Every structure is written in C-alpha cells, then in structure tokens.
C-alpha cells in the first residue's frame, strides 16, 4: 500500500471522507513546497 492510499484510507475511516489517492492527495516534504506546487499549477 502506498502512502497516498494509506492517507485516503485513514481519512475515510476516521472522518468518512472519500478521496482518490491518485488524483486528490499530494504528499510533499513541507508546507512551503506544497503551497508552491499548488499555487504554481494554477497558473
């Protein structure tokens, strides 16, 4: 099981949320990098 799938499973079990691990979960090594990736992809 990959990390993104494990995160999706945890969110589903704890909070009843459904996310597609292939397209809706992004794993980064920090907030700055994650914010940059999200903002950069929008332009």
Secondary structure in CASP SS format (residue, H / E / C, confidence):
PFRMAT SS
TARGET T0000
AUTHOR 0000-0000-0000
METHOD secondary structure of the structure
MODEL  1
X C 1.00
X C 1.00
X H 1.00
X H 1.00
X H 1.00
X H 1.00
X H 1.00
X H 1.00
X H 1.00
X H 1.00
X H 1.00
X H 1.00
X H 1.00
X H 1.00
X H 1.00
X C 1.00
X C 1.00
X C 1.00
X C 1.00
X C 1.00
X C 1.00
X C 1.00
X C 1.00
X C 1.00
X C 1.00
X C 1.00
X C 1.00
X C 1.00
X C 1.00
X C 1.00
X H 1.00
X H 1.00
X H 1.00
X H 1.00
X H 1.00
X H 1.00
X H 1.00
X H 1.00
X H 1.00
X H 1.00
X H 1.00
X C 1.00
X C 1.00
END
